[in-house]
């Protein structure tokens, strides 16, 4: 027996089997801190309570040990599901895919999952995907274009952040907006600087605050410039629908020299209509879009458009919801947007 005992002593301390899951106590011992400090750091609630150096030491220990928090136990303790619903219009463009990517990235850093819920037909009511949304979810992020779907799933009874929504009349606890009004101002000033005075607004035929802002800002900007005219044609957000609406609008005797489109898809439809009528872009007609989708550089000439950072939009929406859940004030201020000038805009043609 002595030989056996001696052999065990020489083997050193017992090494946990590979299947043994490291605990927060292991992390605390490795970092030389208390378990409470580990909870604060890994729960992202350490600021003002522990130092940056201590927080980094805890994170490094967790990484080295391969520690993962027991979410099921934590969720039961906190009364949370760690699940957020992102309600968007039907995914007809990559814009809302970018919003989801940004929201999911931030959510993952905080131990949340994001369920994507596209509203049928883009807008309007939708079937409740949960037996009880209030029991299954911690909160909701919703685009104003899909706001009606919230009633069907009782999403408006949960902590709610609205995207692209009127901050004065929002049903959400917080709103996150892109600076669409400034984007329209940039487009309008660009076209006015090129000498254009006859404008067509190819507007999305969708009852939504974000599209109301575009129409209102464009009309307001042009009212202050003598000699300008503005007509409006409406279209569903599709290339085929835009082509039909644009062809009718371009047949007007007082044909515009500049077209402001609410969306890059509408601009692509305008391209098709213009070419069918024998109009050159930009020599006869300047066209602008809004979104800066991949489509914008796939058409010829490449499209002058307003770049909207969809992923940042999703990130800010998720940050705002986390702030609401933690009873903090979300970050204020609209997200800046940028005009990207390409080949679809040029000087106004000389009067004939």
The 8 nearest C-alpha neighbors of each residue, nearest first, counted from 0:
[[1, 3, 2, 4, 5, 6, 7, 8],
 [0, 2, 4, 3, 5, 6, 7, 8],
 [3, 1, 5, 0, 4, 6, 7, 8],
 [2, 4, 6, 0, 1, 5, 7, 8],
 [5, 3, 1, 7, 6, 2, 0, 8],
 [4, 6, 2, 8, 3, 7, 1, 9],
 [7, 5, 3, 9, 4, 8, 2, 10],
 [6, 8, 10, 4, 5, 9, 3, 11],
 [7, 9, 5, 10, 6, 11, 4, 12],
 [8, 10, 6, 7, 11, 5, 4, 12],
 [11, 9, 7, 8, 6, 12, 13, 5],
 [10, 12, 9, 8, 13, 7, 14, 6],
 [13, 11, 14, 10, 8, 9, 7, 15],
 [12, 14, 15, 11, 10, 16, 7, 8],
 [13, 15, 12, 16, 11, 17, 19, 10],
 [16, 14, 19, 17, 13, 18, 20, 21],
 [15, 17, 18, 19, 14, 20, 13, 21],
 [16, 18, 19, 15, 20, 14, 21, 65],
 [17, 19, 16, 20, 15, 21, 14, 65],
 [20, 18, 16, 17, 15, 21, 22, 14],
 [19, 21, 18, 22, 66, 17, 67, 65],
 [22, 20, 66, 25, 19, 64, 23, 65],
 [23, 21, 25, 24, 20, 26, 66, 68],
 [22, 24, 26, 25, 27, 34, 37, 21],
 [25, 23, 27, 22, 26, 34, 28, 33],
 [26, 24, 22, 28, 23, 27, 21, 29],
 [27, 25, 23, 29, 24, 28, 60, 61],
 [26, 28, 24, 32, 30, 34, 25, 33],
 [29, 27, 31, 25, 26, 30, 24, 32],
 [28, 30, 26, 27, 31, 60, 25, 32],
 [31, 29, 27, 57, 28, 32, 56, 60],
 [30, 32, 28, 29, 27, 33, 26, 57],
 [31, 33, 27, 30, 36, 28, 34, 37],
 [34, 32, 36, 35, 27, 37, 31, 28],
 [35, 33, 37, 36, 27, 24, 38, 23],
 [34, 36, 38, 33, 37, 39, 32, 27],
 [37, 35, 39, 33, 34, 38, 40, 32],
 [36, 38, 34, 40, 35, 39, 41, 27],
 [39, 37, 35, 41, 36, 40, 42, 34],
 [38, 40, 45, 44, 36, 42, 37, 41],
 [41, 39, 45, 43, 37, 42, 38, 54],
 [40, 42, 43, 38, 39, 37, 58, 44],
 [41, 43, 39, 40, 44, 38, 109, 45],
 [44, 42, 40, 41, 45, 39, 109, 46],
 [45, 43, 39, 42, 46, 40, 41, 48],
 [44, 46, 39, 40, 48, 49, 43, 47],
 [47, 45, 48, 44, 49, 50, 43, 51],
 [46, 48, 49, 45, 50, 44, 51, 39],
 [49, 47, 45, 46, 50, 44, 39, 36],
 [50, 48, 45, 47, 46, 53, 51, 54],
 [49, 51, 53, 52, 54, 48, 46, 47],
 [50, 52, 54, 53, 55, 49, 46, 45],
 [53, 51, 55, 50, 54, 56, 49, 57],
 [54, 52, 56, 50, 55, 51, 57, 49],
 [55, 53, 51, 57, 56, 52, 40, 50],
 [54, 56, 58, 52, 57, 53, 59, 51],
 [57, 55, 53, 59, 54, 58, 30, 60],
 [58, 56, 60, 54, 55, 59, 30, 61],
 [59, 57, 55, 61, 60, 56, 62, 54],
 [58, 60, 62, 56, 61, 57, 55, 63],
 [61, 59, 57, 63, 62, 58, 26, 30],
 [62, 60, 66, 58, 64, 59, 63, 26],
 [63, 61, 65, 59, 60, 64, 58, 66],
 [62, 64, 60, 61, 65, 59, 66, 58],
 [65, 63, 61, 66, 62, 60, 21, 26],
 [66, 64, 62, 63, 61, 67, 21, 60],
 [65, 67, 61, 64, 21, 62, 68, 22],
 [66, 68, 69, 65, 61, 21, 22, 70],
 [69, 67, 70, 66, 23, 22, 73, 41],
 [68, 70, 71, 72, 73, 67, 74, 22],
 [71, 69, 73, 72, 68, 74, 110, 75],
 [70, 72, 74, 73, 69, 75, 80, 76],
 [73, 71, 75, 70, 74, 69, 76, 77],
 [72, 74, 70, 76, 75, 71, 77, 69],
 [75, 73, 79, 77, 71, 76, 72, 78],
 [74, 76, 78, 72, 73, 77, 71, 79],
 [75, 77, 73, 74, 78, 72, 79, 71],
 [78, 76, 74, 79, 75, 73, 72, 80],
 [77, 79, 75, 74, 76, 80, 73, 137],
 [80, 78, 74, 77, 81, 137, 75, 136],
 [79, 81, 82, 74, 136, 137, 135, 78],
 [82, 80, 111, 79, 137, 112, 110, 83],
 [83, 81, 112, 136, 80, 111, 137, 113],
 [82, 84, 113, 138, 139, 136, 137, 114],
 [83, 85, 139, 114, 113, 115, 140, 86],
 [84, 86, 140, 115, 141, 116, 139, 114],
 [87, 85, 141, 116, 117, 140, 84, 142],
 [88, 86, 117, 142, 145, 141, 118, 85],
 [89, 87, 121, 118, 145, 117, 122, 90],
 [90, 88, 121, 117, 118, 91, 119, 120],
 [91, 89, 92, 88, 95, 117, 93, 96],
 [90, 92, 89, 93, 88, 121, 95, 94],
 [93, 91, 94, 90, 95, 96, 292, 89],
 [92, 94, 96, 95, 97, 292, 91, 90],
 [95, 93, 97, 96, 92, 309, 98, 292],
 [96, 94, 98, 97, 93, 99, 90, 92],
 [95, 97, 93, 99, 94, 98, 100, 90],
 [98, 96, 310, 309, 100, 95, 94, 99],
 [97, 99, 313, 95, 310, 309, 101, 96],
 [98, 100, 102, 96, 97, 101, 103, 313],
 [101, 99, 97, 103, 98, 102, 310, 104],
 [100, 102, 310, 313, 314, 104, 98, 99],
 [101, 103, 313, 314, 99, 317, 104, 105],
 [102, 104, 106, 100, 105, 101, 113, 99],
 [105, 103, 101, 107, 102, 106, 100, 108],
 [106, 104, 108, 102, 107, 103, 314, 317],
 [107, 105, 111, 103, 109, 108, 104, 112],
 [108, 106, 110, 109, 111, 104, 105, 103],
 [107, 109, 105, 106, 110, 104, 111, 103],
 [110, 108, 106, 107, 111, 105, 42, 43],
 [109, 111, 107, 108, 106, 81, 112, 70],
 [112, 110, 81, 106, 107, 82, 109, 113],
 [111, 113, 82, 106, 83, 81, 107, 114],
 [114, 112, 83, 84, 103, 82, 115, 85],
 [113, 115, 84, 85, 83, 116, 112, 82],
 [116, 114, 85, 84, 113, 86, 117, 99],
 [115, 117, 86, 85, 118, 114, 87, 84],
 [118, 116, 89, 87, 88, 86, 119, 115],
 [117, 119, 88, 89, 121, 122, 125, 145],
 [120, 118, 121, 89, 125, 117, 122, 123],
 [121, 119, 122, 89, 118, 123, 88, 117],
 [120, 122, 88, 89, 119, 118, 145, 123],
 [123, 121, 145, 120, 88, 144, 118, 119],
 [122, 124, 147, 148, 145, 125, 118, 121],
 [125, 123, 148, 147, 151, 126, 122, 118],
 [124, 126, 148, 118, 151, 119, 127, 123],
 [125, 127, 128, 151, 124, 152, 148, 119],
 [126, 128, 152, 129, 151, 125, 130, 132],
 [129, 127, 126, 130, 152, 132, 131, 116],
 [130, 128, 131, 132, 127, 135, 152, 134],
 [129, 131, 132, 128, 127, 135, 134, 133],
 [132, 130, 129, 134, 133, 135, 152, 127],
 [131, 133, 135, 129, 134, 136, 152, 130],
 [132, 134, 131, 135, 136, 157, 156, 137],
 [135, 133, 131, 132, 136, 137, 80, 130],
 [136, 134, 132, 133, 131, 80, 129, 137],
 [137, 135, 82, 138, 133, 83, 132, 134],
 [136, 138, 82, 83, 80, 79, 81, 157],
 [139, 137, 158, 83, 157, 136, 159, 84],
 [138, 140, 84, 159, 83, 85, 141, 158],
 [141, 139, 160, 85, 161, 159, 84, 86],
 [142, 140, 86, 161, 85, 162, 87, 139],
 [141, 143, 162, 144, 87, 145, 161, 163],
 [142, 144, 146, 145, 164, 163, 162, 141],
 [145, 143, 142, 207, 146, 122, 88, 87],
 [146, 144, 122, 88, 143, 142, 87, 147],
 [145, 147, 143, 148, 149, 144, 142, 141],
 [148, 146, 123, 149, 124, 145, 150, 122],
 [147, 149, 124, 125, 146, 151, 150, 123],
 [150, 148, 154, 147, 152, 151, 146, 153],
 [149, 151, 153, 148, 152, 147, 154, 155],
 [150, 152, 148, 149, 153, 127, 124, 125],
 [151, 153, 127, 154, 149, 150, 132, 148],
 [154, 152, 150, 155, 151, 156, 149, 132],
 [153, 155, 149, 152, 156, 157, 150, 139],
 [154, 156, 153, 157, 149, 150, 159, 170],
 [157, 155, 154, 153, 158, 133, 159, 150],
 [156, 158, 155, 138, 154, 159, 133, 139],
 [159, 157, 138, 139, 172, 156, 323, 324],
 [158, 160, 171, 139, 172, 157, 138, 140],
 [161, 159, 140, 173, 171, 174, 172, 320],
 [160, 162, 174, 141, 171, 142, 140, 164],
 [161, 163, 142, 175, 164, 176, 174, 141],
 [164, 162, 176, 143, 209, 142, 175, 161],
 [165, 163, 143, 162, 161, 166, 208, 169],
 [164, 166, 167, 168, 169, 208, 163, 174],
 [167, 165, 169, 168, 174, 164, 173, 175],
 [166, 168, 165, 169, 164, 170, 174, 171],
 [169, 167, 165, 166, 170, 164, 171, 174],
 [168, 170, 166, 171, 165, 167, 164, 161],
 [171, 169, 168, 172, 155, 161, 159, 173],
 [172, 170, 159, 160, 173, 169, 161, 174],
 [171, 173, 159, 160, 158, 170, 323, 174],
 [174, 172, 160, 171, 161, 175, 319, 159],
 [173, 175, 161, 160, 162, 166, 164, 176],
 [176, 174, 162, 316, 161, 163, 333, 173],
 [177, 175, 163, 333, 162, 178, 334, 174],
 [176, 178, 334, 333, 179, 335, 163, 336],
 [177, 179, 333, 335, 180, 181, 334, 336],
 [178, 180, 182, 181, 177, 183, 213, 212],
 [181, 179, 183, 182, 178, 216, 213, 184],
 [180, 182, 184, 183, 179, 178, 185, 336],
 [183, 181, 179, 185, 180, 184, 336, 305],
 [184, 182, 186, 180, 185, 181, 187, 217],
 [183, 185, 181, 187, 182, 186, 188, 180],
 [184, 186, 182, 188, 183, 187, 189, 181],
 [187, 185, 183, 189, 184, 188, 182, 190],
 [188, 186, 184, 190, 189, 185, 191, 183],
 [187, 189, 191, 185, 190, 186, 192, 184],
 [188, 190, 192, 186, 187, 191, 185, 193],
 [189, 191, 193, 187, 192, 188, 195, 186],
 [192, 190, 188, 195, 194, 193, 189, 187],
 [191, 193, 189, 190, 194, 188, 195, 346],
 [194, 192, 346, 190, 191, 195, 347, 345],
 [193, 195, 191, 347, 192, 346, 196, 190],
 [196, 194, 347, 191, 190, 193, 197, 256],
 [195, 197, 227, 198, 228, 194, 226, 191],
 [198, 196, 255, 228, 256, 227, 195, 229],
 [199, 197, 229, 257, 255, 258, 228, 196],
 [200, 198, 258, 230, 229, 231, 255, 201],
 [199, 201, 231, 259, 202, 258, 260, 230],
 [202, 200, 260, 232, 233, 231, 259, 199],
 [203, 201, 233, 261, 200, 232, 260, 204],
 [202, 204, 234, 205, 235, 233, 236, 261],
 [203, 205, 234, 235, 233, 202, 206, 236],
 [206, 204, 203, 207, 235, 210, 144, 236],
 [207, 205, 204, 208, 210, 144, 211, 203],
 [208, 206, 209, 210, 144, 205, 211, 143],
 [207, 209, 211, 210, 164, 212, 165, 206],
 [208, 210, 212, 211, 207, 163, 213, 164],
 [211, 209, 213, 212, 208, 207, 214, 203],
 [210, 212, 208, 214, 213, 209, 215, 207],
 [211, 213, 215, 209, 210, 214, 216, 208],
 [214, 212, 210, 216, 211, 215, 217, 180],
 [215, 213, 211, 217, 212, 216, 218, 210],
 [214, 216, 212, 218, 213, 217, 211, 219],
 [215, 217, 219, 213, 218, 214, 212, 180],
 [216, 218, 220, 214, 219, 215, 213, 183],
 [219, 217, 221, 215, 216, 220, 222, 214],
 [220, 218, 216, 222, 217, 221, 215, 223],
 [221, 219, 217, 218, 222, 223, 216, 184],
 [220, 222, 223, 218, 224, 219, 217, 227],
 [223, 221, 219, 224, 220, 218, 225, 227],
 [222, 224, 221, 220, 225, 219, 227, 218],
 [223, 225, 221, 222, 227, 226, 220, 196],
 [226, 224, 227, 223, 222, 221, 196, 228],
 [225, 227, 224, 196, 228, 197, 221, 222],
 [228, 226, 196, 225, 197, 224, 221, 229],
 [227, 229, 197, 198, 196, 226, 230, 221],
 [230, 228, 198, 199, 197, 231, 227, 200],
 [229, 231, 199, 200, 198, 228, 232, 197],
 [232, 230, 200, 199, 201, 233, 202, 229],
 [231, 233, 201, 202, 200, 248, 244, 234],
 [234, 232, 202, 204, 203, 201, 231, 244],
 [233, 235, 204, 203, 241, 240, 244, 202],
 [236, 234, 204, 203, 237, 240, 241, 233],
 [237, 235, 203, 234, 265, 264, 238, 240],
 [238, 236, 240, 239, 235, 264, 241, 265],
 [237, 239, 268, 241, 264, 240, 265, 267],
 [238, 240, 242, 241, 237, 268, 243, 265],
 [241, 239, 237, 243, 242, 238, 235, 234],
 [240, 242, 268, 244, 265, 238, 234, 239],
 [243, 241, 268, 239, 272, 245, 240, 269],
 [242, 244, 246, 240, 241, 245, 239, 247],
 [245, 243, 241, 247, 246, 242, 234, 248],
 [246, 244, 248, 242, 247, 243, 269, 241],
 [245, 247, 272, 249, 243, 248, 244, 242],
 [246, 248, 250, 245, 244, 249, 243, 251],
 [249, 247, 245, 250, 246, 251, 244, 232],
 [250, 248, 246, 251, 247, 254, 245, 255],
 [249, 251, 247, 248, 246, 252, 254, 276],
 [250, 252, 249, 254, 253, 248, 247, 255],
 [253, 251, 254, 250, 249, 255, 248, 247],
 [254, 252, 251, 255, 197, 250, 249, 256],
 [253, 255, 251, 252, 249, 256, 250, 197],
 [256, 254, 197, 198, 257, 199, 253, 258],
 [255, 257, 284, 197, 285, 347, 195, 198],
 [258, 256, 285, 198, 255, 284, 286, 199],
 [257, 259, 199, 286, 198, 200, 285, 260],
 [258, 260, 200, 287, 201, 286, 199, 288],
 [261, 259, 201, 288, 262, 266, 287, 265],
 [260, 262, 202, 289, 203, 288, 201, 259],
 [261, 263, 289, 288, 265, 264, 260, 290],
 [264, 262, 288, 266, 265, 289, 290, 267],
 [265, 263, 267, 266, 238, 262, 237, 268],
 [264, 266, 268, 241, 262, 263, 267, 238],
 [265, 267, 269, 263, 264, 268, 288, 260],
 [268, 266, 270, 264, 269, 265, 238, 263],
 [269, 267, 242, 238, 241, 265, 271, 266],
 [268, 270, 266, 272, 267, 271, 242, 245],
 [271, 269, 267, 273, 268, 272, 274, 266],
 [272, 270, 268, 274, 269, 273, 242, 275],
 [271, 273, 246, 269, 275, 242, 274, 270],
 [274, 272, 278, 276, 270, 275, 271, 269],
 [273, 275, 277, 276, 271, 278, 272, 270],
 [274, 276, 272, 273, 277, 271, 278, 246],
 [277, 275, 273, 274, 278, 272, 246, 249],
 [276, 278, 274, 275, 273, 279, 272, 283],
 [279, 277, 273, 274, 276, 283, 280, 284],
 [280, 278, 283, 282, 281, 284, 277, 274],
 [281, 279, 284, 282, 343, 283, 285, 278],
 [280, 282, 285, 284, 343, 344, 345, 283],
 [283, 281, 280, 279, 284, 348, 345, 285],
 [284, 282, 279, 281, 278, 280, 348, 256],
 [283, 285, 256, 281, 280, 257, 282, 279],
 [284, 286, 344, 281, 257, 343, 280, 345],
 [287, 285, 258, 343, 257, 344, 259, 284],
 [288, 286, 303, 259, 304, 260, 258, 302],
 [289, 287, 304, 263, 260, 262, 266, 261],
 [288, 290, 305, 262, 304, 263, 261, 291],
 [291, 289, 306, 307, 292, 305, 263, 262],
 [292, 290, 306, 295, 304, 305, 289, 293],
 [291, 293, 294, 295, 290, 263, 93, 94],
 [294, 292, 295, 296, 291, 297, 93, 263],
 [293, 295, 297, 292, 296, 298, 263, 291],
 [296, 294, 302, 293, 292, 297, 291, 301],
 [297, 295, 301, 294, 298, 293, 302, 299],
 [296, 298, 294, 295, 293, 299, 301, 300],
 [299, 297, 301, 296, 300, 295, 294, 302],
 [300, 298, 301, 297, 296, 302, 343, 342],
 [299, 301, 342, 343, 298, 302, 280, 341],
 [300, 302, 296, 299, 342, 298, 341, 295],
 [303, 301, 295, 343, 341, 304, 342, 300],
 [302, 304, 340, 341, 287, 339, 343, 288],
 [303, 305, 288, 289, 287, 339, 291, 338],
 [306, 304, 338, 289, 337, 290, 339, 291],
 [305, 307, 291, 290, 337, 336, 338, 304],
 [308, 306, 290, 336, 309, 305, 291, 337],
 [307, 309, 311, 310, 312, 306, 336, 97],
 [310, 308, 98, 312, 97, 311, 307, 94],
 [309, 311, 101, 97, 98, 313, 312, 308],
 [312, 310, 314, 313, 308, 309, 101, 315],
 [311, 313, 309, 310, 315, 314, 98, 308],
 [314, 312, 98, 102, 101, 316, 310, 311],
 [313, 315, 101, 102, 311, 317, 316, 312],
 [316, 314, 318, 312, 317, 313, 319, 311],
 [315, 317, 313, 319, 314, 318, 175, 312],
 [316, 318, 320, 102, 314, 319, 315, 321],
 [317, 319, 315, 321, 320, 316, 314, 322],
 [318, 320, 329, 322, 316, 317, 321, 315],
 [321, 319, 323, 317, 322, 318, 160, 324],
 [320, 322, 324, 318, 323, 319, 325, 317],
 [321, 323, 327, 325, 319, 320, 324, 329],
 [324, 322, 326, 320, 325, 321, 327, 319],
 [325, 323, 321, 322, 326, 320, 158, 327],
 [324, 326, 322, 323, 327, 321, 320, 328],
 [327, 325, 323, 324, 322, 328, 321, 329],
 [326, 328, 322, 325, 323, 329, 324, 321],
 [327, 329, 322, 330, 326, 323, 319, 331],
 [330, 328, 319, 322, 331, 327, 323, 173],
 [329, 331, 328, 319, 332, 315, 318, 322],
 [332, 330, 329, 333, 175, 328, 174, 319],
 [333, 331, 334, 330, 176, 175, 178, 177],
 [332, 334, 176, 177, 178, 335, 175, 331],
 [333, 335, 177, 178, 176, 332, 336, 312],
 [336, 334, 178, 333, 177, 337, 181, 307],
 [335, 337, 307, 306, 182, 178, 334, 305],
 [338, 336, 306, 305, 339, 182, 335, 307],
 [337, 339, 305, 304, 306, 340, 185, 182],
 [338, 340, 304, 303, 305, 337, 341, 306],
 [341, 339, 303, 338, 304, 342, 302, 344],
 [342, 340, 303, 302, 301, 343, 339, 344],
 [341, 343, 300, 301, 344, 302, 303, 340],
 [342, 344, 302, 281, 300, 286, 303, 285],
 [345, 343, 285, 281, 342, 286, 303, 341],
 [344, 346, 281, 285, 193, 347, 282, 343],
 [347, 345, 193, 194, 348, 344, 195, 282],
 [346, 348, 195, 194, 193, 256, 349, 345],
 [349, 347, 283, 346, 350, 282, 256, 284],
 [348, 350, 351, 347, 346, 283, 194, 282],
 [349, 351, 348, 347, 256, 283, 195, 196],
 [350, 349, 348, 283, 347, 253, 254, 256]]
